[in-house]
Amino acid sequence: MRCVAGLRSATVQDHVALVEIELCGELMIAASAADGERLSADLIDEVLKVEPEGRVGGGG
């Protein structure tokens, strides 16, 4: 008889993967609402809630 590892419980989640999926969804929503073929780097930063390179400290 062959031993097979049991399946993980349904409550086990990969939190990093869930965050990445959420961010991808936010980018898809922004892309579908945007004019033009591409999102600007500034809009991507805004959607992902990150500071653009060179702007550290958010002095605003």
Buried (B, 14 or more C-beta within 10 A) or exposed (E): EEEEEEEEEEEEEEEEEEEEEEEEEBBEEBBEEEEEEEBEEEBBBEBEEEEEEEEEEEEE
